[in-house]
């Protein structure tokens, strides 16, 4: 057989954007070399626009929604300093538990009978080797749907 098929699932959330970009470039080059550019990498997520919209609506009026909206506007990431501005906190303060209201919103929707994906909500902290979040990012595979769900809220 001349072709090949593969399915790789790796959780990249929390990786610094520079590492993700380097990995993306390396994978693209490997695929190009192996396939002469006839195949393309497709990123997938279980999160639909409808499911994202339900969670975002549940978060209406929260700082978490503001941070998600800022990340969507900023190419998928929002810096720690911007999140601290949204929160009205000094940058030296901690962000421990910032995403917990998102998890609670998902769980409340599940408890109310809504169908939600099994994978975590696609907004997570980005760490740069330490324990301090450098910012937050929307999972690349969900970014377009997240933007569409945000637009539907307007």
Backbone as JSON Lines, residues from 0, in Angstrom:
{"i":0,"aa":"X","n":[0.84,-1.18,0.0],"ca":[0.0,0.0,0.0],"c":[0.89,1.24,0.0]}
{"i":1,"aa":"X","n":[0.57,2.2,-0.85],"ca":[1.38,3.4,-0.97],"c":[0.99,4.49,0.02]}
{"i":2,"aa":"X","n":[-0.24,4.51,0.49],"ca":[-0.72,5.56,1.38],"c":[-0.48,5.23,2.84]}
{"i":3,"aa":"X","n":[-0.89,6.15,3.67],"ca":[-0.8,5.91,5.11],"c":[-1.94,6.67,5.78]}
{"i":4,"aa":"X","n":[-2.38,6.16,6.89],"ca":[-3.4,6.82,7.7],"c":[-2.93,6.82,9.15]}
{"i":5,"aa":"X","n":[-3.23,7.89,9.84],"ca":[-2.9,7.94,11.25],"c":[-3.85,8.87,11.98]}
{"i":6,"aa":"X","n":[-4.04,8.59,13.23],"ca":[-4.89,9.42,14.09],"c":[-4.12,9.63,15.38]}
{"i":7,"aa":"X","n":[-3.71,10.85,15.61],"ca":[-2.93,11.17,16.8],"c":[-3.73,12.14,17.65]}
{"i":8,"aa":"X","n":[-3.85,11.86,18.93],"ca":[-4.54,12.77,19.84],"c":[-3.58,13.14,20.96]}
{"i":9,"aa":"X","n":[-3.28,14.41,21.02],"ca":[-2.38,14.93,22.05],"c":[-3.0,16.19,22.61]}
{"i":10,"aa":"X","n":[-2.95,16.36,23.92],"ca":[-3.5,17.55,24.55],"c":[-2.41,18.61,24.63]}
{"i":11,"aa":"X","n":[-2.58,19.69,23.87],"ca":[-1.59,20.74,23.81],"c":[-1.96,21.96,24.64]}
{"i":12,"aa":"X","n":[-3.16,21.98,25.2],"ca":[-3.57,23.15,25.97],"c":[-2.58,23.38,27.11]}
{"i":13,"aa":"X","n":[-2.2,24.62,27.28],"ca":[-1.25,24.97,28.31],"c":[0.18,25.1,27.79]}
{"i":14,"aa":"X","n":[0.44,24.65,26.57],"ca":[1.78,24.79,26.0],"c":[1.99,26.25,25.6]}
{"i":15,"aa":"X","n":[3.2,26.77,25.74],"ca":[3.47,28.13,25.25],"c":[3.25,28.2,23.74]}
{"i":16,"aa":"X","n":[2.74,29.31,23.27],"ca":[2.39,29.47,21.86],"c":[3.6,29.24,20.94]}
{"i":17,"aa":"X","n":[4.79,29.62,21.41],"ca":[5.99,29.44,20.6],"c":[6.24,27.95,20.34]}
{"i":18,"aa":"X","n":[6.04,27.12,21.36],"ca":[6.23,25.68,21.17],"c":[5.19,25.11,20.22]}
{"i":19,"aa":"X","n":[3.94,25.57,20.37],"ca":[2.88,25.1,19.49],"c":[3.16,25.47,18.04]}
{"i":20,"aa":"X","n":[3.62,26.7,17.83],"ca":[3.94,27.13,16.46],"c":[5.09,26.33,15.89]}
{"i":21,"aa":"X","n":[6.11,26.05,16.7],"ca":[7.25,25.25,16.23],"c":[6.8,23.82,15.91]}
{"i":22,"aa":"X","n":[5.96,23.26,16.77],"ca":[5.46,21.91,16.53],"c":[4.59,21.88,15.28]}
{"i":23,"aa":"X","n":[3.73,22.88,15.12],"ca":[2.87,22.96,13.94],"c":[3.71,23.01,12.67]}
{"i":24,"aa":"X","n":[4.76,23.81,12.67],"ca":[5.63,23.92,11.5],"c":[6.34,22.59,11.22]}
{"i":25,"aa":"X","n":[6.81,21.92,12.28],"ca":[7.51,20.65,12.1],"c":[6.57,19.57,11.56]}
{"i":26,"aa":"X","n":[5.36,19.52,12.08],"ca":[4.38,18.54,11.6],"c":[4.01,18.83,10.15]}
{"i":27,"aa":"X","n":[3.78,20.09,9.83],"ca":[3.43,20.46,8.46],"c":[4.56,20.06,7.49]}
{"i":28,"aa":"X","n":[5.78,20.3,7.89],"ca":[6.92,19.94,7.04],"c":[7.02,18.42,6.88]}
{"i":29,"aa":"X","n":[6.81,17.67,7.96],"ca":[6.85,16.21,7.87],"c":[5.77,15.69,6.95]}
{"i":30,"aa":"X","n":[4.56,16.25,7.04],"ca":[3.47,15.82,6.17],"c":[3.78,16.19,4.73]}
{"i":31,"aa":"X","n":[4.31,17.39,4.51],"ca":[4.65,17.82,3.15],"c":[5.69,16.89,2.53]}
{"i":32,"aa":"X","n":[6.72,16.55,3.32],"ca":[7.76,15.67,2.81],"c":[7.23,14.27,2.53]}
{"i":33,"aa":"X","n":[6.37,13.79,3.4],"ca":[5.84,12.42,3.26],"c":[4.8,12.32,2.16]}
{"i":34,"aa":"X","n":[4.03,13.38,1.95],"ca":[2.87,13.29,1.05],"c":[2.97,14.19,-0.18]}
{"i":35,"aa":"X","n":[4.08,14.89,-0.35],"ca":[4.22,15.85,-1.45],"c":[3.12,16.9,-1.4]}
{"i":36,"aa":"X","n":[2.64,17.23,-0.18],"ca":[1.64,18.28,-0.01],"c":[0.23,17.89,-0.38]}
{"i":37,"aa":"X","n":[-0.05,16.6,-0.58],"ca":[-1.38,16.18,-1.02],"c":[-2.35,15.98,0.15]}
{"i":38,"aa":"X","n":[-1.87,16.03,1.35],"ca":[-2.75,15.87,2.51],"c":[-2.64,17.11,3.37]}
{"i":39,"aa":"X","n":[-3.6,17.3,4.23],"ca":[-3.53,18.43,5.15],"c":[-3.93,17.99,6.54]}
{"i":40,"aa":"X","n":[-3.41,18.67,7.5],"ca":[-3.68,18.39,8.9],"c":[-5.01,19.04,9.27]}
{"i":41,"aa":"X","n":[-5.89,18.28,9.87],"ca":[-7.19,18.79,10.27],"c":[-7.29,18.71,11.79]}
{"i":42,"aa":"X","n":[-7.52,19.86,12.41],"ca":[-7.68,19.89,13.85],"c":[-9.15,19.69,14.17]}
{"i":43,"aa":"X","n":[-9.44,18.85,15.17],"ca":[-10.83,18.54,15.49],"c":[-11.12,18.86,16.96]}
{"i":44,"aa":"X","n":[-12.37,19.12,17.21],"ca":[-12.86,19.29,18.57],"c":[-14.3,18.82,18.61]}
{"i":45,"aa":"X","n":[-14.71,18.31,19.77],"ca":[-16.1,17.89,19.97],"c":[-17.0,19.09,20.21]}
{"i":46,"aa":"X","n":[-16.42,20.26,20.51],"ca":[-17.21,21.42,20.87],"c":[-17.84,22.06,19.63]}
{"i":47,"aa":"X","n":[-19.16,22.04,19.57],"ca":[-19.89,22.67,18.49],"c":[-20.16,24.13,18.85]}
{"i":48,"aa":"X","n":[-20.55,24.91,17.86],"ca":[-20.92,26.3,18.1],"c":[-22.09,26.37,19.08]}
{"i":49,"aa":"X","n":[-23.03,25.46,18.97],"ca":[-24.2,25.44,19.86],"c":[-23.79,25.18,21.31]}
{"i":50,"aa":"X","n":[-22.93,24.19,21.52],"ca":[-22.48,23.88,22.88],"c":[-21.66,25.03,23.46]}
{"i":51,"aa":"X","n":[-20.77,25.6,22.65],"ca":[-19.99,26.75,23.1],"c":[-20.91,27.91,23.46]}
{"i":52,"aa":"X","n":[-21.89,28.16,22.6],"ca":[-22.84,29.24,22.84],"c":[-23.62,29.07,24.13]}
{"i":53,"aa":"X","n":[-23.99,27.83,24.43],"ca":[-24.73,27.56,25.67],"c":[-23.87,27.92,26.89]}
{"i":54,"aa":"X","n":[-22.6,27.52,26.86],"ca":[-21.71,27.83,27.99],"c":[-21.46,29.34,28.07]}
{"i":55,"aa":"X","n":[-21.19,29.96,26.93],"ca":[-20.94,31.41,26.93],"c":[-22.16,32.18,27.43]}
{"i":56,"aa":"X","n":[-23.35,31.77,27.05],"ca":[-24.57,32.42,27.54],"c":[-24.69,32.26,29.04]}
{"i":57,"aa":"X","n":[-24.31,31.09,29.53],"ca":[-24.34,30.82,30.98],"c":[-23.34,31.71,31.72]}
{"i":58,"aa":"X","n":[-22.28,32.1,31.02],"ca":[-21.23,32.94,31.62],"c":[-21.49,34.43,31.44]}
{"i":59,"aa":"X","n":[-22.6,34.78,30.83],"ca":[-22.9,36.19,30.55],"c":[-22.72,37.04,31.81]}
{"i":60,"aa":"X","n":[-22.01,38.17,31.65],"ca":[-21.78,39.09,32.76],"c":[-20.58,38.75,33.63]}
{"i":61,"aa":"X","n":[-19.85,37.7,33.3],"ca":[-18.7,37.29,34.12],"c":[-17.38,37.78,33.53]}
{"i":62,"aa":"X","n":[-16.37,37.82,34.38],"ca":[-15.02,38.18,33.94],"c":[-14.45,37.08,33.03]}
{"i":63,"aa":"X","n":[-14.88,35.84,33.28],"ca":[-14.41,34.74,32.44],"c":[-14.87,34.93,30.99]}
{"i":64,"aa":"X","n":[-16.12,35.34,30.8],"ca":[-16.61,35.6,29.45],"c":[-15.81,36.73,28.8]}
{"i":65,"aa":"X","n":[-15.52,37.77,29.56],"ca":[-14.73,38.88,29.02],"c":[-13.35,38.39,28.58]}
{"i":66,"aa":"X","n":[-12.73,37.5,29.36],"ca":[-11.41,36.98,29.0],"c":[-11.49,36.1,27.75]}
{"i":67,"aa":"X","n":[-12.55,35.29,27.64],"ca":[-12.74,34.44,26.46],"c":[-12.93,35.33,25.22]}
{"i":68,"aa":"X","n":[-13.73,36.38,25.36],"ca":[-13.95,37.3,24.25],"c":[-12.63,37.98,23.84]}
{"i":69,"aa":"X","n":[-11.83,38.37,24.83],"ca":[-10.54,39.01,24.54],"c":[-9.62,38.03,23.82]}
{"i":70,"aa":"X","n":[-9.61,36.77,24.24],"ca":[-8.79,35.76,23.57],"c":[-9.25,35.55,22.13]}
{"i":71,"aa":"X","n":[-10.55,35.51,21.93],"ca":[-11.09,35.32,20.58],"c":[-10.7,36.47,19.66]}
{"i":72,"aa":"X","n":[-10.7,37.68,20.22],"ca":[-10.28,38.86,19.43],"c":[-8.78,38.85,19.18]}
{"i":73,"aa":"X","n":[-8.03,38.27,20.11],"ca":[-6.56,38.3,20.05],"c":[-5.94,37.09,19.41]}
{"i":74,"aa":"X","n":[-6.6,36.45,18.48],"ca":[-6.0,35.32,17.79],"c":[-6.03,34.03,18.58]}
{"i":75,"aa":"X","n":[-6.79,33.99,19.65],"ca":[-6.92,32.76,20.44],"c":[-6.25,32.83,21.8]}
{"i":76,"aa":"X","n":[-5.48,33.88,22.06],"ca":[-4.82,33.99,23.36],"c":[-5.1,35.35,23.99]}
{"i":77,"aa":"X","n":[-5.05,35.35,25.3],"ca":[-5.16,36.59,26.06],"c":[-4.05,36.56,27.11]}
{"i":78,"aa":"X","n":[-3.29,37.62,27.2],"ca":[-2.15,37.69,28.11],"c":[-2.59,37.85,29.55]}
{"i":79,"aa":"X","n":[-1.75,37.42,30.45],"ca":[-2.01,37.54,31.88],"c":[-2.33,38.98,32.27]}
{"i":80,"aa":"X","n":[-1.56,39.94,31.74],"ca":[-1.77,41.35,32.08],"c":[-3.18,41.79,31.68]}
{"i":81,"aa":"X","n":[-3.66,41.31,30.53],"ca":[-5.0,41.67,30.08],"c":[-6.07,41.06,30.98]}
{"i":82,"aa":"X","n":[-5.86,39.83,31.41],"ca":[-6.81,39.19,32.33],"c":[-6.83,39.94,33.66]}
{"i":83,"aa":"X","n":[-5.66,40.34,34.12],"ca":[-5.61,41.1,35.38],"c":[-6.32,42.44,35.24]}
{"i":84,"aa":"X","n":[-6.2,43.07,34.07],"ca":[-6.95,44.31,33.81],"c":[-8.45,44.06,33.85]}
{"i":85,"aa":"X","n":[-8.89,42.96,33.23],"ca":[-10.31,42.6,33.25],"c":[-10.79,42.41,34.68]}
{"i":86,"aa":"X","n":[-9.94,41.78,35.49],"ca":[-10.3,41.51,36.89],"c":[-10.13,42.72,37.79]}
{"i":87,"aa":"X","n":[-9.39,43.72,37.31],"ca":[-9.1,44.88,38.15],"c":[-8.13,44.57,39.26]}
{"i":88,"aa":"X","n":[-7.22,43.63,39.0],"ca":[-6.23,43.2,39.98],"c":[-4.82,43.61,39.55]}
{"i":89,"aa":"X","n":[-3.95,43.69,40.54],"ca":[-2.52,43.92,40.26],"c":[-1.95,42.67,39.6]}
{"i":90,"aa":"X","n":[-1.01,42.86,38.7],"ca":[-0.43,41.73,37.97],"c":[0.31,40.76,38.89]}
{"i":91,"aa":"X","n":[0.72,41.2,40.07],"ca":[1.43,40.34,41.0],"c":[0.51,39.34,41.7]}
{"i":92,"aa":"X","n":[-0.79,39.53,41.61],"ca":[-1.75,38.62,42.25],"c":[-1.85,37.31,41.49]}
{"i":93,"aa":"X","n":[-2.45,36.31,42.15],"ca":[-2.59,34.98,41.55],"c":[-3.9,34.86,40.77]}
{"i":94,"aa":"X","n":[-3.91,33.92,39.84],"ca":[-5.1,33.63,39.05],"c":[-5.69,32.27,39.39]}
{"i":95,"aa":"X","n":[-5.34,31.73,40.52],"ca":[-5.81,30.42,40.92],"c":[-7.33,30.33,40.85]}
{"i":96,"aa":"X","n":[-7.82,29.32,40.17],"ca":[-9.26,29.08,40.1],"c":[-10.01,29.93,39.09]}
{"i":97,"aa":"X","n":[-9.31,30.66,38.24],"ca":[-9.98,31.56,37.3],"c":[-10.94,30.83,36.38]}
{"i":98,"aa":"X","n":[-10.6,29.6,35.96],"ca":[-11.46,28.87,35.03],"c":[-12.53,28.02,35.73]}
{"i":99,"aa":"X","n":[-12.53,27.99,37.06],"ca":[-13.53,27.17,37.77],"c":[-14.97,27.54,37.44]}
{"i":100,"aa":"X","n":[-15.31,28.82,37.32],"ca":[-16.7,29.15,36.95],"c":[-17.1,28.57,35.58]}
{"i":101,"aa":"X","n":[-16.14,28.4,34.69],"ca":[-16.43,27.81,33.38],"c":[-16.8,26.34,33.56]}
{"i":102,"aa":"X","n":[-16.02,25.64,34.35],"ca":[-16.32,24.23,34.64],"c":[-17.67,24.07,35.33]}
{"i":103,"aa":"X","n":[-17.97,24.99,36.25],"ca":[-19.28,24.95,36.92],"c":[-20.41,25.2,35.93]}
{"i":104,"aa":"X","n":[-20.21,26.13,35.01],"ca":[-21.24,26.41,34.0],"c":[-21.51,25.17,33.15]}
{"i":105,"aa":"X","n":[-20.45,24.5,32.72],"ca":[-20.6,23.27,31.93],"c":[-21.37,22.24,32.74]}
{"i":106,"aa":"X","n":[-20.99,22.05,34.0],"ca":[-21.64,21.05,34.85],"c":[-23.11,21.39,35.09]}
{"i":107,"aa":"X","n":[-23.42,22.67,35.28],"ca":[-24.81,23.07,35.49],"c":[-25.64,22.79,34.24]}
{"i":108,"aa":"X","n":[-25.07,23.0,33.07],"ca":[-25.78,22.69,31.83],"c":[-26.01,21.19,31.69]}
{"i":109,"aa":"X","n":[-25.02,20.39,32.05],"ca":[-25.17,18.93,32.02],"c":[-26.26,18.52,33.0]}
{"i":110,"aa":"X","n":[-26.22,19.07,34.2],"ca":[-27.23,18.75,35.23],"c":[-28.63,19.13,34.77]}
{"i":111,"aa":"X","n":[-28.73,20.15,33.91],"ca":[-30.03,20.6,33.4],"c":[-30.47,19.78,32.18]}
{"i":112,"aa":"X","n":[-29.66,18.78,31.8],"ca":[-30.03,17.9,30.71],"c":[-29.45,18.24,29.36]}
{"i":113,"aa":"X","n":[-28.58,19.25,29.31],"ca":[-27.94,19.64,28.04],"c":[-26.85,18.63,27.69]}
{"i":114,"aa":"X","n":[-26.72,18.36,26.4],"ca":[-25.63,17.51,25.91],"c":[-24.38,18.37,25.8]}
{"i":115,"aa":"X","n":[-23.32,17.99,26.47],"ca":[-22.04,18.69,26.42],"c":[-20.94,17.71,26.04]}
{"i":116,"aa":"X","n":[-19.93,18.17,25.33],"ca":[-18.81,17.29,24.95],"c":[-18.1,16.74,26.18]}
{"i":117,"aa":"X","n":[-17.47,15.6,25.99],"ca":[-16.71,14.97,27.07],"c":[-15.37,15.67,27.3]}
{"i":118,"aa":"X","n":[-14.8,16.25,26.23],"ca":[-13.51,16.92,26.38],"c":[-13.69,18.24,27.14]}
{"i":119,"aa":"X","n":[-12.65,18.7,27.82],"ca":[-12.76,19.95,28.59],"c":[-13.11,21.15,27.71]}
{"i":120,"aa":"X","n":[-13.73,22.15,28.33],"ca":[-14.03,23.38,27.62],"c":[-12.73,23.93,27.04]}
{"i":121,"aa":"X","n":[-12.75,24.38,25.78],"ca":[-11.51,24.73,25.08],"c":[-10.93,26.11,25.41]}
{"i":122,"aa":"X","n":[-10.83,26.43,26.69],"ca":[-10.21,27.67,27.15],"c":[-9.41,27.3,28.38]}
{"i":123,"aa":"X","n":[-8.1,27.46,28.31],"ca":[-7.26,26.97,29.4],"c":[-6.05,27.87,29.61]}
{"i":124,"aa":"X","n":[-5.44,27.75,30.8],"ca":[-4.26,28.56,31.08],"c":[-3.06,28.12,30.25]}
{"i":125,"aa":"X","n":[-2.17,29.09,30.01],"ca":[-0.9,28.83,29.32],"c":[0.2,29.05,30.36]}
{"i":126,"aa":"X","n":[1.02,28.04,30.55],"ca":[2.13,28.12,31.49],"c":[3.44,28.16,30.73]}
{"i":127,"aa":"X","n":[4.42,28.85,31.3],"ca":[5.73,28.93,30.67],"c":[6.76,28.28,31.58]}
{"i":128,"aa":"X","n":[6.55,27.02,31.85],"ca":[7.5,26.26,32.64],"c":[7.31,26.34,34.15]}
{"i":129,"aa":"X","n":[6.65,27.35,34.66],"ca":[6.44,27.48,36.09],"c":[5.0,27.22,36.47]}
{"i":130,"aa":"X","n":[4.62,27.72,37.63],"ca":[3.26,27.51,38.11],"c":[2.38,28.75,37.93]}
{"i":131,"aa":"X","n":[2.93,29.79,37.32],"ca":[2.18,31.01,37.1],"c":[1.65,31.04,35.67]}
{"i":132,"aa":"X","n":[0.35,31.22,35.54],"ca":[-0.24,31.3,34.2],"c":[0.25,32.57,33.5]}
{"i":133,"aa":"X","n":[0.71,32.4,32.28],"ca":[1.17,33.54,31.47],"c":[0.02,34.17,30.69]}
{"i":134,"aa":"X","n":[-1.09,33.47,30.67],"ca":[-2.28,33.91,29.96],"c":[-3.21,32.74,29.78]}
{"i":135,"aa":"X","n":[-4.14,32.88,28.84],"ca":[-5.11,31.83,28.56],"c":[-5.26,31.73,27.06]}
{"i":136,"aa":"X","n":[-5.64,30.52,26.59],"ca":[-5.82,30.34,25.16],"c":[-7.04,29.5,24.87]}
{"i":137,"aa":"X","n":[-7.62,29.8,23.72],"ca":[-8.71,29.0,23.19],"c":[-8.07,27.92,22.32]}
{"i":138,"aa":"X","n":[-8.49,26.69,22.51],"ca":[-7.97,25.59,21.72],"c":[-8.11,25.92,20.24]}
{"i":139,"aa":"X","n":[-7.05,25.76,19.49],"ca":[-7.01,26.15,18.08],"c":[-8.17,25.56,17.28]}
{"i":140,"aa":"X","n":[-8.47,24.29,17.53],"ca":[-9.54,23.63,16.78],"c":[-10.91,24.23,17.05]}
{"i":141,"aa":"X","n":[-11.06,24.95,18.16],"ca":[-12.36,25.51,18.54],"c":[-12.46,27.01,18.29]}
{"i":142,"aa":"X","n":[-11.38,27.65,17.86],"ca":[-11.35,29.11,17.77],"c":[-12.41,29.67,16.83]}
{"i":143,"aa":"X","n":[-12.55,29.12,15.65],"ca":[-13.53,29.63,14.69],"c":[-14.95,29.49,15.24]}
{"i":144,"aa":"X","n":[-15.24,28.34,15.84],"ca":[-16.57,28.13,16.41],"c":[-16.81,29.04,17.61]}
{"i":145,"aa":"X","n":[-15.76,29.27,18.39],"ca":[-15.89,30.16,19.55],"c":[-16.22,31.57,19.07]}
{"i":146,"aa":"X","n":[-15.52,32.03,18.06],"ca":[-15.8,33.38,17.52],"c":[-17.24,33.47,17.01]}
{"i":147,"aa":"X","n":[-17.71,32.42,16.35],"ca":[-19.08,32.41,15.83],"c":[-20.09,32.43,16.98]}
{"i":148,"aa":"X","n":[-19.82,31.67,18.03],"ca":[-20.72,31.64,19.19],"c":[-20.75,33.0,19.88]}
{"i":149,"aa":"X","n":[-19.62,33.66,19.96],"ca":[-19.55,35.01,20.55],"c":[-20.33,36.0,19.69]}
{"i":150,"aa":"X","n":[-20.17,35.89,18.38],"ca":[-20.89,36.79,17.47],"c":[-22.4,36.61,17.61]}
{"i":151,"aa":"X","n":[-22.85,35.39,17.82],"ca":[-24.27,35.11,17.99],"c":[-24.84,35.72,19.27]}
{"i":152,"aa":"X","n":[-23.98,36.0,20.24],"ca":[-24.44,36.6,21.51],"c":[-24.73,38.08,21.37]}
{"i":153,"aa":"X","n":[-24.15,38.72,20.37],"ca":[-24.27,40.17,20.22],"c":[-25.68,40.59,19.91]}
